[in-house]
Amino acid sequence: MTSTALVDWNAKRASSIALAWQMHSTQAASTPAGWQEDQALAVVLQRMATEFQGFCRALHDEASEFFAVTAARGNPSLESTLRQLLTADRGIDRGNAQKKSVAQDFSRFGFIFWQAMQRADGRAGPWSEELAMFNEMRNAVAHDDTAKLRNLATKGYALDVPTLKNWHSMLDGMVTLMDDVVSLSLSALLGVPRPW
């Protein structure tokens, strides 16, 4: 069983990202590489960032709801208070879903996010830094920061299909693992069966 957030990632959000890739493919087939391809790749990058942030918010909301309902044990005032405390001033509501904001927001459920991710799956080791590069690229594109884009390219992160495909694969792995880690952590913290 998985969270509703992961079900949505694998269905609605995956379709949205696939549509952006399809738009890129259509553009790439009809015109030579250049400015238009960069624009099409920027759309793919933005769509991935948007959908990942939406997933993080949805998973956090779902975990907050489960925590509040379980811990309040039928006390509606306590349930409401817990829900508000868990979701107040979240980093993922104010800015990108980046390595620091994701870690801080999910730490509200009693675990150290990146450590738990790496313990659960060794592939997660480099993901925090890859997520940082992903968001740096997203911001450079969104703010037309050509100097930052050139700097990223010198580090091996170009706005191209291989880089974006690697990040897409990383995000797919990350959301699946996040779903599992958050469920396990809620179960351990609250002393109840896993919520999903």
C-alpha positions in Angstrom: 0.0 0.0 0.0 1.2 3.5 -0.7 0.2 7.1 0.2 -2.3 9.0 -1.9 0.6 11.4 -2.7 2.6 8.6 -4.3 -0.4 7.3 -6.2 -0.8 10.8 -7.6 2.9 11.0 -8.4 2.7 7.8 -10.4 -0.5 8.8 -12.2 -1.4 12.5 -12.6 2.0 14.0 -11.9 3.8 11.4 -14.1 1.4 12.3 -16.9 2.1 16.0 -16.5 5.9 15.4 -16.7 5.4 13.0 -19.6 3.5 15.7 -21.5 6.3 18.2 -21.0 8.8 15.6 -22.4 6.4 15.0 -25.3 6.3 18.7 -26.0 10.1 18.7 -26.0 10.3 15.7 -28.4 7.9 17.3 -30.8 9.9 20.6 -30.8 13.2 18.7 -31.1 11.9 16.8 -34.1 10.6 19.9 -35.9 13.5 22.4 -35.5 17.3 22.3 -35.1 18.8 22.4 -31.7 19.2 25.9 -30.2 17.1 28.4 -28.4 13.8 26.6 -28.9 15.2 23.3 -27.5 16.5 25.2 -24.4 13.0 26.6 -24.0 11.4 23.2 -24.3 13.9 21.7 -21.8 13.2 24.6 -19.4 9.5 23.5 -19.5 10.4 19.9 -18.7 12.7 21.1 -15.8 10.0 23.4 -14.4 7.3 20.8 -14.6 9.5 18.3 -12.8 10.2 20.9 -10.0 6.6 21.8 -9.8 5.4 18.2 -9.5 8.1 17.3 -7.0 7.1 20.2 -4.8 3.5 19.2 -5.1 4.3 15.7 -4.1 6.3 16.8 -1.1 3.4 19.0 0.1 0.8 16.3 -0.5 2.9 13.7 1.4 3.6 16.1 4.3 -0.2 17.0 4.4 -1.1 13.3 4.5 1.5 12.5 7.2 0.4 15.5 9.2 -3.3 14.4 9.0 -2.4 10.8 10.1 -0.2 12.1 13.0 -2.8 14.6 14.2 -5.7 12.1 14.1 -3.7 9.3 15.7 -2.1 11.4 18.4 -5.3 13.3 19.3 -7.3 10.1 19.9 -10.7 11.6 19.2 -10.0 15.1 20.7 -10.9 17.5 17.9 -9.2 20.5 19.5 -5.9 18.7 19.9 -6.2 17.2 16.4 -6.6 20.7 14.9 -3.8 22.1 17.0 -1.4 19.3 16.0 -2.3 19.7 12.3 -1.6 23.4 12.5 1.7 22.9 14.3 2.9 20.3 11.8 2.1 22.4 8.7 2.8 26.0 9.9 5.6 27.9 8.2 6.8 24.9 6.1 9.7 25.6 3.8 8.0 23.7 1.0 5.2 26.3 1.1 7.6 29.3 0.8 10.2 28.2 -1.7 11.5 25.3 -3.8 11.4 21.7 -2.5 15.1 21.7 -1.9 17.3 19.5 0.3 17.2 21.8 3.4 13.4 22.6 3.3 12.4 19.0 2.6 14.6 17.8 5.5 13.4 20.4 7.9 9.7 19.9 7.1 9.8 16.2 7.4 11.9 16.2 10.5 8.7 17.3 12.3 7.8 13.7 12.3 10.7 12.7 14.6 13.4 11.5 12.2 16.5 13.0 10.5 15.3 13.0 6.9 18.5 12.4 4.8 20.0 10.0 7.3 16.8 7.9 7.3 16.7 8.0 3.5 20.3 6.8 3.2 19.7 4.0 5.8 16.7 2.8 3.9 18.4 2.8 0.5 22.1 3.3 -0.2 21.2 5.0 -3.6 19.9 8.0 -1.6 23.4 9.0 -0.5 24.0 11.5 -3.4 20.4 12.5 -3.8 20.5 15.5 -1.4 23.3 17.1 -3.5 21.6 16.1 -6.8 18.5 17.8 -5.5 20.5 20.9 -4.7 21.9 21.0 -8.3 18.4 20.3 -9.7 17.0 23.4 -7.8 20.0 25.5 -8.7 19.3 24.7 -12.4 15.6 25.4 -11.9 16.3 28.8 -10.3 19.0 29.7 -12.9 16.5 29.0 -15.7 13.6 30.7 -14.0 15.7 33.8 -13.4 17.5 33.8 -16.7 20.8 33.6 -14.8 23.3 32.7 -17.6 26.3 33.0 -15.4 24.8 30.4 -13.0 23.9 28.1 -16.0 27.5 28.3 -17.2 28.8 27.5 -13.7 26.5 24.5 -13.5 27.7 23.3 -16.9 31.4 23.4 -15.6 30.2 21.1 -12.8 28.7 18.7 -15.3 25.1 19.9 -15.1 24.0 21.2 -18.5 20.5 22.0 -19.5 20.2 18.9 -21.8 18.3 15.7 -22.1 20.8 13.4 -20.3 20.9 15.7 -17.2 17.1 16.0 -17.1 16.6 12.3 -17.6 18.9 11.5 -14.7 17.1 14.0 -12.5 13.7 12.5 -13.5 14.9 9.1 -12.6 16.3 10.4 -9.3 12.9 12.0 -8.4 11.1 8.8 -9.2 13.3 6.9 -6.8 13.2 9.6 -4.2 9.5 9.9 -4.0 9.1 6.1 -3.7 11.6 6.0 -0.9 10.2 9.1 0.8 6.8 7.4 0.9 8.2 4.4 2.6 10.5 6.2 5.0 7.7 8.6 6.2 5.3 5.7 6.7 7.9 3.7 8.7 8.8 6.8 10.8 5.2 7.6 11.6 4.6 4.0 12.7 7.7 4.0 14.9 7.0 7.4 16.4 3.3 6.8 17.2 3.6 3.1 18.1 0.9 2.1 15.6 0.8 0.1 12.3 2.1 1.9 9.2 -0.4 4.3 7.7 0.3 3.1 4.2 
